[in-house]
């Protein structure tokens, strides 16, 4: 029996809470380690919050609605599947 199969079998015997704890631990262990470049990019993003122009959420919603309506699309849509 392979190690993965043994682990899967052991996990199947755990309670739901224990499975969630393992899932959380596994998710955290798969995250990349922080690098200086990653931290610098985060710092730059945080600084941009105070220096870059802001867009109200209502304006964003209005733009998205405009992008997704048939009238706003310059391309003719054709059905791929017809019942």
PyMOL commands that set and color helices and strands:
alter all, ss='L'
color gray80, all
select helices_A, chain A and resi 3-12+16-30+36-51+57-68+70-72
alter helices_A, ss='H'
color red, helices_A
deselect
rebuild
show_as cartoon
